[in-house]
Amino acid sequence: MLSLRLYMFQRLSALLMAPFVVGHLAVMIYAIQGGLSAAEILGRTQGSVLWFLFYGIFVVAVSIHGAIGLRAIAFEWGGLKGAALEGFMWLVGLGLFALGARAVWAVTFAQGVGV
């Protein structure tokens, strides 16, 4: 069962994610139709604070949204309760954030990192 606080966090993260999803899809369609290679895409994103902020905020919203959603699934289907349920939610959220943050860093600032 979700508390009102978690329910609101999930709904607010969905509201925040919506324009980022549309923006991300628009960029991907532009890149594919433009025939851009991975090197060309990275050439445009490396060193860009704007892309760092765009995808960084997106990752935070997805981490919150996904962790709360999986918490609800773990409660309803997995029977997790109490501290185990909270720990699962935090582990998932931090894991999603770590993976997303690493990807954002690699695409925007990490120089010389193998793709």
N, C-alpha and C positions, 0 to 999 in steps of 0.2 A: 504494500500500500504506500502511495506517495503522500508525503505531507504537503500542505498547501505551499510551503516555501519551495520544495523541490518541483512541484507542479508548475509554479510560476517561473522558476529558473529554466525549466525545459521549454516552456512556451516562449519566454523572452529570447532564449537562444535560437529557437526556430525562426522568430521574427528577424533576428540579427543575421542568421544564416541565409535567408531567402535571397536578398540582393547579392550576396557573395556567390551563391550558386549560379545565379543568372549571369553575373559578371565572369565567373570562371568558365562557364559554358560558352559565352560569347568569345572570350579570348581563345579557347580551344578551337572553336569553329573557324575563327579568323586565322589561327596558326595553321590548321589543316588545309583550309582552302587556299591559303597563301603559299603553301608548299614549304613552310619553314622547317629547317632541320633542327635537331636538338641543340646543336652548336649555335645556330642563329637565335633560337629562343633564349638560351643562356646568355648570349651576348647582349640581349635586351634587358634581361632581369638582373644580371650581376651588378652589384653596387647600388641597386635601386632601393631607396628607403620606402618609396611608395609601394612597390611590390612586396617588400618585407612587411609593411603594415597591413596591406590588403590580405595577404595570406596568413599573417600572424594572427590577426583578429579572427579570421575564418577558422583557424585551427583551435583557438580558444573556445569559440562558440560550438564547434563540432565536438570537442572533448567534453564539454559540459553536457551537451544534448545527448551524446551517445552514452556517456556514463550513467546518466539518470534513466535513460531508456532501458539499458541493459540491467540496471538495478531492478526495475519493475519486472522484467522478464525473469531474472534470477529469483525474485520473490514469488511470483505467480507460478512459474514452471519448475523452478529448482528447489523451492522450499527454503531458501536461505532467509534467515531472520537475524535481527539484532546486530551485534558487532561484526559478524561474518558478512552480513549484507552490506553494511556501511564500508567495511574494509574492501569488499569486492568492488563497490562503486568507486572508491578512491583509487584503487589499483588500476581499474580500467581507465578512469579519467586521466590519471597521471601517465599511464602507458600511451594512450592516444595522444596526449599532449607532447610527450617526449618524441614519439615517432613523427608527428606533424611538425614540431619545432625543428627537428633534424632536417626534414625535407625542405622547409622554408629557408633554413640557413644555407643549405646546399645550393638552392636555386638562386638565392639573392646575394650571399656574401662570401661563401667559401670558394676561394681561388685554388685551382689546381686539384680539386677533389675529383676523383674518377667518377664518371657517371655510369 
